[in-house]
Amino acid sequence: MVDGLLIDFKSDKHPHRFPKASAWQLLGYLLLDTADRYRIDTVGFYLSRSAVLATSPVEEYLDLLGTCRRDLPTLRSVFAELLAGCRADAEPYTPEDEDRVRRLLQKLAPVIEAGHCPTCAQPLPESTRRPRKFCTARCRSRDQAMRRRGLLPGGPIPALPRPRKLSAWSPARAGRL
């Protein structure tokens, strides 16, 4: 944290293959400042092996991750509500936990205004012929894929990931490796 800039230091050998998990991890750090104590207005990554600092304003970063115009306080409040009900290391989670998570995800469902692309929420370009439903052909194809995965209204309800089962370590098993 430096003057409203949240920096995540990475030392990846291959910065051109930047993992999505790193982008989501930085979002998690941003959302953990639920009271906006640090007044974060810019986020970035410092790639130590290449000596590159890549930054972006928070609003642009949220758009890049596809938050569909949700403002930061809304994301933080839902994230805080999600964490408030978490029991550390509780496995497996119960159907009540799954219902609670689904309700919180409903709060984050995108609100797309009329005249905007249902996939990316950007304003639709003017058309002289018939009204357009999507801003680009890419958004049209993304819409179909996202609906099949349950990421947009009108698709199946997506399955929530199950907690990973940790295998018990034993000296006998370690000797076989």
C-alpha positions in Angstrom: 0.0 0.0 0.0 1.4 3.3 -1.1 -0.7 6.5 -1.3 -3.9 4.7 -2.5 -2.0 2.2 -4.7 -2.4 -1.5 -3.8 0.5 -3.4 -5.3 0.9 -7.1 -5.5 4.5 -8.3 -6.1 4.9 -11.2 -8.4 8.1 -13.0 -9.4 6.9 -15.2 -12.2 9.4 -16.6 -14.7 6.9 -16.2 -17.5 5.0 -12.9 -17.1 3.4 -13.3 -20.6 1.4 -16.2 -19.1 -0.1 -14.2 -16.3 -2.5 -16.5 -14.3 -6.1 -15.4 -13.8 -5.8 -16.5 -10.2 -3.4 -13.5 -9.7 -6.0 -11.1 -11.0 -8.7 -12.5 -8.7 -6.2 -12.5 -5.8 -5.6 -8.8 -6.2 -9.4 -8.3 -6.3 -9.7 -10.2 -3.0 -7.1 -7.9 -1.4 -9.0 -4.9 -2.7 -12.3 -6.2 -1.3 -10.8 -7.0 2.1 -10.5 -3.2 2.8 -14.2 -3.2 3.6 -14.2 0.1 5.5 -12.1 1.8 2.8 -9.6 2.6 5.4 -6.7 2.8 2.9 -8.6 4.8 0.2 -7.4 2.5 -2.6 -8.0 4.1 -6.0 -5.4 2.2 -8.0 -4.3 -1.4 -8.1 -1.3 -2.9 -9.8 1.2 -5.7 -10.1 5.0 -5.3 -9.8 6.7 -8.0 -11.8 10.0 -8.2 -10.0 11.9 -10.4 -12.6 11.1 -8.0 -15.4 11.1 -4.8 -13.3 7.6 -3.8 -14.6 4.9 -2.0 -12.6 1.5 -2.3 -14.3 -1.3 -0.3 -12.6 -4.9 0.5 -13.4 -7.6 2.6 -11.7 -9.9 0.5 -9.6 -13.0 1.2 -11.8 -11.1 0.0 -14.9 -9.8 -3.0 -13.1 -13.4 -4.0 -12.0 -14.6 -3.5 -15.6 -11.7 -5.7 -16.9 -12.8 -8.5 -14.5 -16.4 -8.2 -15.7 -18.1 -6.8 -12.6 -20.8 -5.3 -14.8 -20.7 -1.8 -13.4 -21.0 -2.8 -9.7 -19.5 -0.1 -7.6 -16.7 -1.0 -5.1 -18.8 -0.4 -1.9 -21.4 -2.9 -3.1 -18.8 -5.5 -3.9 -17.1 -5.0 -0.5 -20.4 -5.2 1.4 -21.4 -8.5 -0.2 -17.8 -9.8 0.2 -17.9 -8.9 3.9 -21.3 -10.5 4.3 -19.9 -13.7 2.7 -16.9 -13.8 5.0 -18.9 -13.0 8.1 -20.7 -16.3 7.8 -17.6 -18.4 7.1 -16.5 -20.9 9.5 -12.8 -21.5 9.0 -11.9 -25.0 7.9 -15.4 -26.2 8.0 -15.8 -29.1 5.6 -18.0 -30.1 4.0 -20.3 -27.1 3.8 -24.0 -27.6 4.4 -27.0 -27.0 2.1 -27.7 -23.9 4.2 -24.2 -22.6 3.4 -24.8 -23.2 -0.3 -28.2 -21.4 -0.1 -26.5 -18.4 1.6 -23.8 -18.2 -1.0 -26.4 -18.4 -3.8 -28.4 -15.5 -2.2 -25.2 -13.4 -2.0 -24.4 -14.2 -5.6 -27.9 -13.0 -6.6 -27.0 -9.6 -5.0 -24.1 -9.4 -7.3 -26.0 -10.4 -10.4 -25.4 -7.9 -13.2 -28.0 -5.1 -13.7 -27.9 -4.4 -17.4 -29.8 -1.2 -18.5 -31.9 -1.1 -21.6 -29.8 -0.2 -24.6 -26.7 -2.0 -23.3 -25.1 -5.3 -24.3 -26.3 -8.1 -22.0 -22.8 -9.7 -22.1 -20.4 -6.8 -21.4 -22.9 -4.1 -20.2 -21.4 -1.5 -22.7 -23.8 0.8 -24.5 -25.0 -0.7 -27.8 -23.8 1.1 -31.0 -26.4 3.0 -33.0 -27.8 0.9 -35.9 -29.6 2.2 -38.9 -31.3 -1.1 -39.8 -32.7 -3.1 -36.9 -31.9 -2.7 -33.2 -28.8 -4.6 -32.1 -28.9 -6.9 -29.1 -25.1 -7.3 -28.8 -22.3 -4.8 -29.3 -20.1 -7.3 -31.2 -20.1 -10.8 -32.6 -17.7 -11.8 -29.9 -20.3 -10.7 -27.2 -23.0 -12.8 -29.0 -20.8 -15.9 -28.8 -19.8 -15.2 -25.3 -23.4 -14.7 -24.3 -24.2 -18.3 -25.4 -21.3 -19.8 -23.6 -21.9 -17.8 -20.4 -25.6 -18.8 -20.4 -24.7 -22.5 -20.8 -22.4 -22.2 -17.8 -25.1 -20.5 -15.8 -23.2 -17.2 -15.6 -26.0 -15.1 -17.1 -29.8 -15.1 -16.4 -31.7 -17.7 -18.4 -29.1 -20.4 -18.0 -28.8 -23.4 -15.6 -27.9 -22.7 -12.0 -24.2 -23.2 -11.7 -22.8 -25.7 -9.3 -20.8 -24.3 -6.5 -17.3 -25.7 -6.2 -16.9 -28.3 -3.4 -14.2 -27.9 -0.8 -11.1 -29.8 -1.6 -10.5 -32.9 0.4 -7.0 -32.9 2.0 -5.4 -36.3 2.0 -3.9 -37.4 5.2 -0.1 -37.6 5.2 1.5 -40.7 6.6 5.1 -41.8 6.8 4.2 -45.1 5.1 2.7 -43.3 2.1 5.7 -40.8 2.0 8.1 -43.7 1.8 6.4 -44.9 -1.4 7.0 -41.6 -3.2 
